[in-house]
Amino acid sequence: MSSLDALDARILLLFAQEPKVGVLEASRRLGVARGTVQARLDRLEATGVVTNWAPTIDPAALGFPVSAFATLEITQARGHRPVAEHLAAIPEVLEAHTITGEADLMVRLVARSNADLQRVIDEVGASPHVVRASTVIVLATEIAPRVTALLS
């Protein structure tokens, strides 16, 4: 979907701010029919604009207060797939992205402590396809992951 209209944006903002609002209450607040809201939500989901209805979970609240980013340089012979499969098996790896530049992958990690982060980094680097890992620890999050700013 290349563009959203004003009602789509209002629906998305409402559900982003209050995920438990419900379709009926959303229709009341937005001043449109319940069927309109439901049809719009169905379309937004079908076109991939809405990708998830799950709650946002805070890793720190689960006992993983340390966050870090690692860039990985990998062997080029087999591509990214073997490394991605290795990373997917590590629960503390929250995201992995193929990137441009000197490194090949950017990985977001969490850990229970700095010492535990070393264990996670060692596990990430245990793949025979990872040549080098460079890690930075997050001190503070200045802007949390967001998408709703794009709706304006």
DSSP file with accessible surface (Angstrom, degrees, kcal/mol):
  #  RESIDUE AA STRUCTURE BP1 BP2  ACC     N-H-->O    O-->H-N    N-H-->O    O-->H-N    TCO  KAPPA ALPHA  PHI   PSI    X-CA   Y-CA   Z-CA
    1    1 A M              0   0   97      0, 0.0     3,-0.1     0, 0.0    43,-0.0   0.000 360.0 360.0 360.0 124.1    0.0    0.0    0.0
    2    2 A S        +     0   0  128      1,-0.2     2,-0.3     0, 0.0     0, 0.0   0.788 360.0  16.5 -88.1 -30.5    1.6    3.2   -1.1
    3    3 A S        -     0   0   89      0, 0.0     2,-0.4     0, 0.0    -1,-0.2  -0.996  58.8-149.5-145.6 153.6   -0.6    5.8    0.7
    4    4 A L        -     0   0   58     -2,-0.3     2,-0.1    -3,-0.1     0, 0.0  -0.898  19.2-131.0-115.9 148.6   -3.2    6.0    3.4
    5    5 A D     >  -     0   0   72     -2,-0.4     4,-2.3     1,-0.1     5,-0.2  -0.369  37.0 -93.4 -90.2 178.7   -6.1    8.3    3.7
    6    6 A A  H  > S+     0   0   76      1,-0.2     4,-2.4     2,-0.2     5,-0.2   0.869 124.9  51.6 -62.5 -37.5   -6.9   10.4    6.8
    7    7 A L  H  > S+     0   0   25      2,-0.2     4,-2.7     1,-0.2    -1,-0.2   0.926 108.2  51.6 -67.7 -42.2   -9.3    7.8    8.2
    8    8 A D  H  > S+     0   0    4      1,-0.2     4,-2.8     2,-0.2    -2,-0.2   0.939 111.4  48.4 -55.8 -47.0   -6.7    5.0    7.8
    9    9 A A  H  X S+     0   0   15     -4,-2.3     4,-2.7     1,-0.2    -2,-0.2   0.915 111.3  49.3 -62.0 -42.8   -4.2    7.2    9.7
   10   10 A R  H  X S+     0   0  116     -4,-2.4     4,-2.3     2,-0.2    -1,-0.2   0.899 112.3  48.4 -64.2 -40.8   -6.7    8.0   12.5
   11   11 A I  H  X S+     0   0    0     -4,-2.7     4,-2.5     2,-0.2     5,-0.2   0.943 113.0  47.4 -63.8 -47.3   -7.6    4.3   12.9
   12   12 A L  H  X S+     0   0   25     -4,-2.8     4,-2.3    -5,-0.2    -2,-0.2   0.920 112.6  48.8 -62.2 -43.4   -3.9    3.3   13.0
   13   13 A L  H  X S+     0   0   56     -4,-2.7     4,-2.4    -5,-0.2     5,-0.2   0.925 111.3  50.2 -63.0 -42.9   -3.1    6.1   15.5
   14   14 A L  H  X S+     0   0   17     -4,-2.3     4,-2.7     1,-0.2    -2,-0.2   0.949 114.2  43.0 -61.7 -48.3   -6.0    5.1   17.8
   15   15 A F  H  < S+     0   0   22     -4,-2.5    -1,-0.2     1,-0.2    -2,-0.2   0.829 113.2  53.0 -70.6 -29.0   -5.1    1.4   17.8
   16   16 A A  H  < S+     0   0   56     -4,-2.3    -1,-0.2    -5,-0.2    -2,-0.2   0.900 116.4  39.1 -69.1 -38.5   -1.4    2.2   18.3
   17   17 A Q  H  < S+     0   0  140     -4,-2.4    -2,-0.2     1,-0.3    -1,-0.2   0.829 134.7  21.0 -79.9 -33.4   -2.2    4.4   21.3
   18   18 A E    ><  +     0   0   77     -4,-2.7     3,-2.1    -5,-0.2    -1,-0.3  -0.654  66.9 176.3-136.5  78.5   -4.9    2.1   22.7
   19   19 A P  T 3  S+     0   0   96      0, 0.0     3,-0.4     0, 0.0    -1,-0.1   0.743  81.3  52.7 -60.0 -23.2   -4.5   -1.4   21.3
   20   20 A K  T 3  S+     0   0  205      1,-0.2    -5,-0.1     2,-0.1    -2,-0.0   0.269  74.8 109.5 -96.5  15.7   -7.4   -2.7   23.5
   21   21 A V  S <  S-     0   0   18     -3,-2.1     4,-0.4    -7,-0.2    -1,-0.2   0.840  70.9-141.0 -63.1 -36.0   -9.9   -0.1   22.3
   22   22 A G     >  -     0   0   34     -3,-0.4     4,-2.3    -4,-0.2     5,-0.2   0.197  20.7 -91.8  84.9 151.2  -12.0   -2.6   20.2
   23   23 A V  H  > S+     0   0   24      2,-0.2     4,-2.5     1,-0.2     5,-0.2   0.902 122.2  51.5 -66.8 -42.3  -13.6   -2.0   16.9
   24   24 A L  H  > S+     0   0   83      2,-0.2     4,-1.9     1,-0.2    -1,-0.2   0.950 113.4  43.7 -62.7 -47.7  -17.0   -0.8   18.3
   25   25 A E  H  > S+     0   0   66     -4,-0.4     4,-2.6     1,-0.2     5,-0.2   0.893 112.3  54.2 -65.4 -38.0  -15.4    1.8   20.6
   26   26 A A  H  X S+     0   0    0     -4,-2.3     4,-2.5     1,-0.2    -1,-0.2   0.923 106.8  51.3 -60.6 -43.2  -13.1    2.9   17.8
   27   27 A S  H  X>S+     0   0    9     -4,-2.5     5,-1.7     1,-0.2     4,-1.1   0.901 110.5  49.3 -62.8 -38.8  -16.1    3.4   15.5
   28   28 A R  H  <5S+     0   0  164     -4,-1.9     3,-0.3     1,-0.2    -2,-0.2   0.934 113.8  44.8 -63.7 -48.3  -17.7    5.5   18.2
   29   29 A R  H  <5S+     0   0  116     -4,-2.6    -2,-0.2     1,-0.2    -1,-0.2   0.837 117.8  43.6 -66.0 -35.8  -14.7    7.7   18.8
   30   30 A L  H  <5S-     0   0   20     -4,-2.5    -1,-0.2    -5,-0.2    -2,-0.2   0.571 106.1-125.8 -87.4 -11.9  -13.9    8.1   15.1
   31   31 A G  T  <5S+     0   0   67     -4,-1.1     2,-0.3    -3,-0.3    -3,-0.2   0.841  70.5 112.1  72.4  32.9  -17.6    8.8   14.1
   32   32 A V  S   <S-     0   0   42     -5,-1.7    -1,-0.3    -6,-0.2    -2,-0.2  -0.877  74.7 -79.9-131.1 166.0  -17.8    6.1   11.5
   33   33 A A     >  -     0   0   61     -2,-0.3     4,-1.9     1,-0.1     3,-0.4  -0.308  34.1-123.1 -66.5 148.4  -19.6    2.8   11.2
   34   34 A R  H  > S+     0   0  128      1,-0.2     4,-2.7     2,-0.2     5,-0.2   0.902 113.9  55.0 -55.9 -43.0  -18.3   -0.3   12.9
   35   35 A G  H  > S+     0   0   45      1,-0.2     4,-2.7     2,-0.2    -1,-0.2   0.847 104.4  54.2 -61.8 -33.7  -18.1   -2.1    9.6
   36   36 A T  H  > S+     0   0   54     -3,-0.4     4,-2.6     2,-0.2    -1,-0.2   0.937 109.9  45.9 -65.3 -46.8  -16.0    0.7    8.1
   37   37 A V  H  X S+     0   0    0     -4,-1.9     4,-2.8     2,-0.2    -2,-0.2   0.944 115.1  47.4 -61.4 -46.5  -13.4    0.4   10.9
   38   38 A Q  H  X S+     0   0   56     -4,-2.7     4,-2.7     1,-0.2    -2,-0.2   0.925 112.5  48.7 -62.7 -43.3  -13.4   -3.4   10.6
   39   39 A A  H  X S+     0   0   58     -4,-2.7     4,-2.4    -5,-0.2    -1,-0.2   0.907 112.6  48.6 -63.0 -41.4  -13.1   -3.3    6.8
   40   40 A R  H  X S+     0   0   54     -4,-2.6     4,-2.9     2,-0.2     5,-0.2   0.927 112.3  48.2 -64.5 -44.8  -10.3   -0.8    7.0
   41   41 A L  H  X S+     0   0    8     -4,-2.8     4,-2.3     2,-0.2    -2,-0.2   0.922 111.5  50.3 -61.3 -43.4   -8.4   -2.9    9.6
   42   42 A D  H  X S+     0   0   81     -4,-2.7     4,-2.8    -5,-0.2    -1,-0.2   0.918 113.3  45.9 -60.5 -43.6   -8.9   -6.0    7.5
   43   43 A R  H  X S+     0   0   82     -4,-2.4     4,-2.4     2,-0.2     6,-0.3   0.922 111.0  51.8 -66.7 -42.2   -7.5   -4.2    4.5
   44   44 A L  H  <>S+     0   0    0     -4,-2.9     6,-1.9     1,-0.2     5,-1.6   0.885 114.4  44.2 -63.2 -35.1   -4.6   -2.7    6.4
   45   45 A E  H ><5S+     0   0   93     -4,-2.3     3,-1.4    -5,-0.2    -2,-0.2   0.933 112.3  51.0 -73.5 -44.6   -3.7   -6.1    7.7
   46   46 A A  H 3<5S+     0   0   89     -4,-2.8    -2,-0.2     1,-0.3    -1,-0.2   0.837 111.2  48.6 -63.2 -32.4   -4.1   -7.8    4.3
   47   47 A T  T 3<5S-     0   0   63     -4,-2.4    -1,-0.3    -5,-0.2    -2,-0.2   0.441 117.5-111.3 -89.7   0.6   -1.9   -5.3    2.6
   48   48 A G  T < 5S+     0   0   42     -3,-1.4    -3,-0.2     2,-0.3    -2,-0.1   0.505  86.7 116.8  86.5   4.5    0.8   -5.6    5.2
   49   49 A V  S   <S+     0   0   55     -5,-1.6     2,-0.7    -6,-0.3    -4,-0.2   0.949  81.3  43.8 -68.0 -47.3    0.5   -2.2    6.8
   50   50 A V        +     0   0   17     -6,-1.9    -2,-0.3    -9,-0.2    -1,-0.2  -0.886  69.6 168.4 -96.4 117.8   -0.5   -3.8   10.1
   51   51 A T        +     0   0  124     -2,-0.7     2,-0.3     1,-0.3    -1,-0.1   0.545  59.0  23.2-107.0 -10.6    1.8   -6.7   10.6
   52   52 A N        -     0   0  108      1,-0.1    -1,-0.3     2,-0.1     0, 0.0  -0.971  38.1-171.3-161.2 137.7    1.1   -7.7   14.2
   53   53 A W        +     0   0  121     -2,-0.3    -1,-0.1    -3,-0.1    -3,-0.0   0.218  57.7 119.2-109.8  10.7   -1.6   -7.4   16.9
   54   54 A A  S    S-     0   0   57      1,-0.1    -2,-0.1     3,-0.0     3,-0.0  -0.363  71.0 -98.9 -76.6 156.9    0.6   -8.7   19.6
   55   55 A P        -     0   0  106      0, 0.0     2,-0.5     0, 0.0    -1,-0.1  -0.332  36.2-108.3 -70.3 155.4    1.5   -6.7   22.7
   56   56 A T        -     0   0  146     -2,-0.0     2,-0.5     2,-0.0     0, 0.0  -0.769  37.3-155.2 -82.7 125.7    4.8   -4.8   22.9
   57   57 A I        -     0   0  112     -2,-0.5     3,-0.1    -3,-0.0    -3,-0.0  -0.902   8.5-138.3-110.8 132.2    6.9   -6.7   25.5
   58   58 A D    >>  -     0   0   99     -2,-0.5     4,-0.9     1,-0.2     3,-0.5  -0.775   5.0-155.3 -89.9 114.4    9.7   -4.9   27.4
   59   59 A P  G >4>S+     0   0   26      0, 0.0     5,-2.4     0, 0.0     3,-0.8   0.869  94.1  58.6 -57.4 -36.4   12.8   -7.2   27.6
   60   60 A A  G >45S+     0   0   45      1,-0.3     3,-1.7     3,-0.2     6,-0.1   0.898 101.7  54.1 -61.3 -37.9   14.0   -5.4   30.7
   61   61 A A  G <45S+     0   0   82     -3,-0.5    -1,-0.3     1,-0.3    -4,-0.0   0.737 105.6  54.6 -68.3 -20.3   10.7   -6.3   32.5
   62   62 A L  G <<5S-     0   0  106     -4,-0.9    -1,-0.3    -3,-0.8    -2,-0.2   0.370 133.0 -90.8 -91.1   2.9   11.5   -9.9   31.6
   63   63 A G  T < 5S+     0   0   30     -3,-1.7    -3,-0.2    -4,-0.2    -2,-0.2   0.635  99.1 110.1  97.9  17.4   14.9   -9.7   33.3
   64   64 A F      < +     0   0   35     -5,-2.4    48,-0.2    -6,-0.2    -3,-0.2  -0.641  28.0 154.5-121.6  72.9   17.0   -8.6   30.3
   65   65 A P        +     0   0   82      0, 0.0     2,-0.5     0, 0.0    47,-0.2   0.645  49.2  84.9 -78.7 -13.7   17.9   -5.0   31.1
   66   66 A V  E     -A  111   0A  21     45,-2.1    45,-2.1    -3,-0.1     2,-0.4  -0.790  57.6-175.5 -93.8 125.8   21.1   -4.9   29.0
   67   67 A S  E     +A  110   0A  29     -2,-0.5    71,-2.9    71,-0.5     2,-0.3  -0.919   7.1 167.7-117.4 147.5   20.7   -4.0   25.3
   68   68 A A  E     -AB 109 137A   0     41,-2.4    41,-3.1    -2,-0.4     2,-0.4  -0.973  26.5-138.3-151.6 160.4   23.4   -4.0   22.7
   69   69 A F  E     -AB 108 136A  80     67,-2.5    67,-2.8    -2,-0.3     2,-0.4  -0.979  19.9-168.3-120.1 139.6   23.9   -3.8   18.9
   70   70 A A  E     -AB 107 135A   2     37,-2.8    37,-3.2    -2,-0.4     2,-0.4  -0.983  12.0-150.7-127.6 138.3   26.5   -6.0   17.2
   71   71 A T  E     -AB 106 134A  40     63,-2.8    63,-2.4    -2,-0.4     2,-0.4  -0.907  19.4-156.3-102.3 138.9   27.7   -5.7   13.6
   72   72 A L  E     -AB 105 133A   0     33,-2.7    32,-2.9    -2,-0.4    33,-1.8  -0.955  12.7-157.0-119.2 134.1   28.9   -9.0   12.1
   73   73 A E  E     - B   0 132A  65     59,-2.8    58,-2.8    -2,-0.4    59,-1.6  -0.925  26.3-170.9-100.9 131.6   31.3   -9.7    9.3
   74   74 A I  E     - B   0 130A   6     -2,-0.5    56,-0.2    56,-0.3     2,-0.1  -0.823  30.4 -92.5-123.1 162.4   30.6  -13.0    7.8
   75   75 A T        -     0   0   49     54,-2.5     3,-0.2    -2,-0.3     4,-0.2  -0.469  31.4-146.4 -68.9 143.7   32.2  -15.4    5.3
   76   76 A Q  S    S+     0   0  120      1,-0.2     3,-0.5    -2,-0.1    -1,-0.1   0.635  78.2  85.7 -90.5 -12.4   30.8  -14.7    1.8
   77   77 A A  S    S+     0   0  100      1,-0.2    -1,-0.2     2,-0.1    52,-0.0   0.862 102.7  25.5 -61.6 -37.9   30.9  -18.2    0.4
   78   78 A R  S    S-     0   0  165      1,-0.3     3,-0.3    -3,-0.2    -1,-0.2   0.388 102.8-133.7-110.8   1.4   27.5  -19.4    1.8
   79   79 A G        -     0   0   26     -3,-0.5     4,-0.4    -4,-0.2    -1,-0.3  -0.229  43.2 -52.2  79.5-166.6   25.7  -16.1    2.1
   80   80 A H  S  > S+     0   0   57      1,-0.2     4,-2.8     2,-0.1     5,-0.2   0.692 111.8  84.7 -83.6 -24.0   23.6  -14.8    5.0
   81   81 A R  H  > S+     0   0  167     -3,-0.3     4,-2.6     1,-0.2     5,-0.2   0.906  89.0  48.1 -53.6 -49.9   21.3  -17.8    5.4
   82   82 A P  H  > S+     0   0   16      0, 0.0     4,-2.0     0, 0.0    -1,-0.2   0.906 115.6  45.6 -61.8 -36.7   23.5  -20.0    7.7
   83   83 A V  H  > S+     0   0    0     -4,-0.4     4,-3.0    -3,-0.2     5,-0.2   0.925 111.9  51.4 -70.6 -42.7   24.3  -17.1   10.0
   84   84 A A  H  X S+     0   0   39     -4,-2.8     4,-2.4     1,-0.2    -1,-0.2   0.912 110.4  49.3 -60.6 -40.9   20.6  -16.0   10.1
   85   85 A E  H  X S+     0   0  122     -4,-2.6     4,-0.9    -5,-0.2    -1,-0.2   0.913 111.7  49.0 -64.6 -41.0   19.6  -19.6   11.0
   86   86 A H  H >< S+     0   0   52     -4,-2.0     3,-0.8    -5,-0.2     4,-0.2   0.941 113.0  47.0 -61.8 -46.7   22.3  -19.6   13.7
   87   87 A L  H >< S+     0   0    3     -4,-3.0     3,-1.9     1,-0.2     6,-0.3   0.871 103.9  61.4 -65.4 -36.8   21.1  -16.3   15.1
   88   88 A A  H 3< S+     0   0   88     -4,-2.4    -1,-0.2     1,-0.3    -2,-0.2   0.771  98.5  58.7 -62.5 -23.2   17.4  -17.3   15.1
   89   89 A A  T << S+     0   0   77     -4,-0.9    -1,-0.3    -3,-0.8    -2,-0.2   0.527  88.9  83.4 -84.0  -4.4   18.3  -20.1   17.5
   90   90 A I    X   -     0   0    4     -3,-1.9     3,-2.0    -4,-0.2    -1,-0.1  -0.872  67.5-156.9-102.4 110.6   19.6  -17.6   20.1
   91   91 A P  T 3  S+     0   0  103      0, 0.0    -1,-0.1     0, 0.0    -4,-0.0   0.813  89.7  61.6 -59.0 -29.8   16.7  -16.2   22.2
   92   92 A E  T 3  S+     0   0   21     17,-0.1    18,-1.6     2,-0.0     2,-0.8   0.557  81.4  92.4 -77.3  -6.5   18.6  -13.1   23.1
   93   93 A V  E <   +C  109   0A  22     -3,-2.0    16,-0.2    -6,-0.3     3,-0.1  -0.803  50.7 173.8 -86.7 110.2   18.9  -12.1   19.5
   94   94 A L  E     +     0   0A  70     14,-2.6     2,-0.3    -2,-0.8    -1,-0.2   0.778  62.4   4.6 -89.2 -31.2   15.8   -9.8   18.9
   95   95 A E  E     -C  108   0A  75     13,-1.2    13,-2.2     2,-0.0     2,-0.3  -0.989  54.1-169.7-151.0 152.8   16.6   -8.6   15.4
   96   96 A A  E     -C  107   0A  46     -2,-0.3     2,-0.4    11,-0.2    11,-0.2  -0.963  11.6-176.7-147.0 131.2   19.0   -9.2   12.6
   97   97 A H  E     -C  106   0A  93      9,-2.7     9,-2.8    -2,-0.3     2,-0.3  -0.990  28.1-125.6-131.0 136.1   19.3   -7.1    9.5
   98   98 A T  E     -C  105   0A  92     -2,-0.4     2,-0.3     7,-0.2     7,-0.3  -0.637  43.5-175.4 -72.6 134.2   21.5   -7.3    6.4
   99   99 A I        -     0   0   55      5,-2.0     2,-0.2    -2,-0.3    -1,-0.0  -0.826  25.0-115.9-131.0 167.7   23.2   -4.0    6.0
  100  100 A T  S    S+     0   0  137     -2,-0.3     3,-0.3     2,-0.0     2,-0.2  -0.570  71.6  51.5 -94.2 168.0   25.5   -2.0    3.7
  101  101 A G  S    S-     0   0   68     -2,-0.2    -2,-0.1     1,-0.2     0, 0.0  -0.663 110.7 -32.8 105.6-161.0   29.0   -0.9    4.7
  102  102 A E  S    S+     0   0  184     -2,-0.2    -1,-0.2   -29,-0.0     2,-0.2   0.835 122.4  61.0 -69.6 -33.8   32.0   -2.8    6.2
  103  103 A A        -     0   0   11     -3,-0.3   -30,-0.2     1,-0.1     3,-0.1  -0.498  68.8-149.3 -90.7 165.8   29.8   -5.2    8.2
  104  104 A D  S    S+     0   0   30    -32,-2.9    -5,-2.0     1,-0.3     2,-0.3   0.735  75.5  27.2-104.6 -32.1   27.3   -7.6    6.8
  105  105 A L  E     -AC  72  98A   6    -33,-1.8   -33,-2.7    -7,-0.3     2,-0.5  -0.982  57.5-151.4-135.1 147.5   24.7   -7.9    9.5
  106  106 A M  E     -AC  71  97A  61     -9,-2.8    -9,-2.7    -2,-0.3     2,-0.4  -0.984  22.6-169.2-115.7 128.3   23.4   -5.6   12.3
  107  107 A V  E     -AC  70  96A   0    -37,-3.2   -37,-2.8    -2,-0.5     2,-0.5  -0.956  16.0-147.6-124.2 134.6   22.0   -7.6   15.3
  108  108 A R  E     -AC  69  95A  59    -13,-2.2   -14,-2.6    -2,-0.4   -13,-1.2  -0.904  27.1-176.5-101.0 126.3   20.1   -6.3   18.3
  109  109 A L  E     -AC  68  93A   0    -41,-3.1   -41,-2.4    -2,-0.5     2,-0.3  -0.854  15.8-164.0-122.1 154.7   20.8   -8.3   21.5
  110  110 A V  E     +A   67   0A   5    -18,-1.6     2,-0.3    -2,-0.3   -43,-0.2  -0.946  11.6 178.2-131.7 158.4   19.6   -8.3   25.1
  111  111 A A  E     -A   66   0A   0    -45,-2.1   -45,-2.1    -2,-0.3     3,-0.1  -0.971  39.7-118.6-153.2 164.7   21.2   -9.9   28.1
  112  112 A R  S    S-     0   0  140     -2,-0.3     2,-0.3   -48,-0.2    -1,-0.1   0.739  94.9 -15.2 -78.4 -24.0   20.6  -10.3   31.9
  113  113 A S  S  > S-     0   0   51    -47,-0.1     4,-2.2     1,-0.1    -1,-0.2  -0.953  77.6 -88.7-163.4 175.0   23.9   -8.5   32.7
  114  114 A N  H  > S+     0   0  104     -2,-0.3     4,-1.6     2,-0.2     5,-0.1   0.901 128.4  51.0 -63.7 -39.4   27.1   -7.3   31.1
  115  115 A A  H  > S+     0   0   79      1,-0.2     4,-1.3     2,-0.2    -1,-0.2   0.911 110.2  49.2 -63.4 -40.3   28.6  -10.7   32.0
  116  116 A D  H  > S+     0   0   26      1,-0.2     4,-2.3     2,-0.2    -2,-0.2   0.856 103.7  60.8 -67.1 -32.5   25.7  -12.4   30.4
  117  117 A L  H  X S+     0   0    7     -4,-2.2     4,-3.1     1,-0.2     5,-0.2   0.905  99.7  55.7 -60.7 -37.9   26.1  -10.2   27.3
  118  118 A Q  H  X S+     0   0  102     -4,-1.6     4,-2.6     1,-0.2    -1,-0.2   0.922 106.7  50.2 -60.5 -40.7   29.6  -11.7   26.9
  119  119 A R  H  X S+     0   0   96     -4,-1.3     4,-2.3     2,-0.2    -2,-0.2   0.933 111.5  48.2 -61.1 -44.1   28.0  -15.2   26.9
  120  120 A V  H  X S+     0   0    0     -4,-2.3     4,-2.7     2,-0.2    -2,-0.2   0.933 111.6  49.3 -63.9 -44.5   25.5  -14.0   24.2
  121  121 A I  H  X S+     0   0   34     -4,-3.1     4,-2.7     1,-0.2    -1,-0.2   0.915 110.4  51.1 -61.5 -41.9   28.2  -12.4   22.1
  122  122 A D  H  X S+     0   0   95     -4,-2.6     4,-0.6    -5,-0.2    -1,-0.2   0.902 110.7  49.0 -62.2 -39.0   30.2  -15.6   22.3
  123  123 A E  H >< S+     0   0   71     -4,-2.3     3,-0.8     2,-0.2     4,-0.3   0.911 110.7  49.9 -67.2 -41.3   27.2  -17.6   21.2
  124  124 A V  H >< S+     0   0    2     -4,-2.7     3,-1.0     1,-0.2    -2,-0.2   0.936 113.2  46.9 -60.4 -44.4   26.6  -15.2   18.3
  125  125 A G  H 3< S+     0   0   35     -4,-2.7    -1,-0.2     1,-0.2    -2,-0.2   0.544  89.4  86.6 -77.3  -4.9   30.3  -15.6   17.3
  126  126 A A  T <<  +     0   0   69     -3,-0.8    -1,-0.2    -4,-0.6    -2,-0.2   0.657  63.0 102.7 -72.7 -14.1   30.2  -19.4   17.6
  127  127 A S  S X  S-     0   0    5     -3,-1.0     3,-1.7    -4,-0.3   -44,-0.1  -0.509  75.0-137.3 -67.3 133.9   29.0  -19.7   14.0
  128  128 A P  T 3  S+     0   0  113      0, 0.0    -1,-0.2     0, 0.0   -45,-0.0   0.675 103.7  61.2 -66.4 -10.1   31.8  -20.8   11.7
  129  129 A H  T 3  S+     0   0   33    -55,-0.1   -54,-2.5   -47,-0.1     2,-0.6   0.520  82.6  90.4 -93.3  -7.9   30.4  -18.3    9.3
  130  130 A V  E <   +B   74   0A  19     -3,-1.7   -56,-0.3   -56,-0.2     3,-0.1  -0.825  48.3 177.1 -91.1 119.4   30.9  -15.3   11.6
  131  131 A V  E     -     0   0A  96    -58,-2.8     2,-0.3    -2,-0.6   -57,-0.2   0.867  66.3  -2.3 -86.6 -42.0   34.4  -13.8   11.0
  132  132 A R  E     -B   73   0A 140    -59,-1.6   -59,-2.8     2,-0.0     2,-0.4  -0.995  55.4-159.5-154.7 143.1   34.1  -10.8   13.4
  133  133 A A  E     -B   72   0A  33     -2,-0.3     2,-0.4   -61,-0.2   -61,-0.2  -0.987   4.6-169.3-124.6 136.6   31.6   -9.2   15.8
  134  134 A S  E     -B   71   0A  52    -63,-2.4   -63,-2.8    -2,-0.4     2,-0.4  -0.997  15.2-166.0-124.9 126.2   31.8   -5.7   17.0
  135  135 A T  E     -B   70   0A  44     -2,-0.4     2,-0.4   -65,-0.2   -65,-0.2  -0.893  15.3-170.4-122.1 142.4   29.4   -4.7   19.8
  136  136 A V  E     -B   69   0A  92    -67,-2.8   -67,-2.5    -2,-0.4     2,-0.4  -0.988  21.8-133.8-125.7 139.3   28.2   -1.5   21.4
  137  137 A I  E     -B   68   0A  79     -2,-0.4     2,-0.4   -69,-0.2   -69,-0.3  -0.767  20.1-122.3 -93.0 136.6   26.1   -1.5   24.6
  138  138 A V        -     0   0   41    -71,-2.9   -71,-0.5    -2,-0.4     3,-0.1  -0.644  26.5-178.9 -77.0 124.8   23.0    0.7   24.8
  139  139 A L        -     0   0  169     -2,-0.4     2,-0.3     1,-0.4    -1,-0.2   0.820  69.4  -9.1 -90.4 -40.1   23.3    3.2   27.6
  140  140 A A        -     0   0   63      0, 0.0     2,-0.7     0, 0.0    -1,-0.4  -0.976  62.9-123.8-156.6 148.0   19.9    4.9   27.1
  141  141 A T        +     0   0   97     -2,-0.3     3,-0.2     1,-0.2    -3,-0.0  -0.865  25.4 177.7 -97.6 112.2   17.1    4.8   24.5
  142  142 A E  S    S+     0   0  166     -2,-0.7     2,-0.4     1,-0.3    -1,-0.2   0.827  77.7  20.1 -83.1 -36.2   16.5    8.3   23.3
  143  143 A I  S    S-     0   0  114      3,-0.0    -1,-0.3     0, 0.0     3,-0.1  -0.958  81.2-144.3-135.6 114.5   13.8    7.4   20.8
  144  144 A A        -     0   0   61     -2,-0.4    -2,-0.0    -3,-0.2     0, 0.0  -0.332  46.5 -70.5 -71.7 159.1   12.1    4.1   21.2
  145  145 A P        +     0   0  117      0, 0.0     2,-0.3     0, 0.0    -1,-0.2  -0.271  69.9 169.6 -50.9 133.3   11.1    2.1   18.0
  146  146 A R        +     0   0  160     -3,-0.1    -3,-0.0     1,-0.1     0, 0.0  -0.991  33.9 165.7-149.9 151.1    8.3    4.1   16.4
  147  147 A V    >   +     0   0  105     -2,-0.3     3,-2.4     2,-0.0     4,-0.3   0.459  68.0  82.8-134.4 -26.9    6.3    4.1   13.2
  148  148 A T  G >  S+     0   0   63      1,-0.3     3,-1.9     2,-0.2     4,-0.3   0.753  79.0  71.4 -59.6 -24.6    3.3    6.3   14.0
  149  149 A A  G >  S+     0   0   44      1,-0.3     3,-0.9     2,-0.2    -1,-0.3   0.783  90.3  62.7 -61.7 -21.5    5.3    9.5   13.3
  150  150 A L  G <  S+     0   0  142     -3,-2.4    -1,-0.3     1,-0.2    -2,-0.2   0.619  87.5  72.7 -77.5 -10.9    5.2    8.5    9.6
  151  151 A L  G <         0   0   42     -3,-1.9    -1,-0.2    -4,-0.3    -2,-0.2   0.598 360.0 360.0 -80.6 -11.4    1.4    8.9    9.6
  152  152 A S    <         0   0  145     -3,-0.9    -3,-0.0    -4,-0.3     0, 0.0  -0.353 360.0 360.0 -88.9 360.0    1.4   12.6    9.8
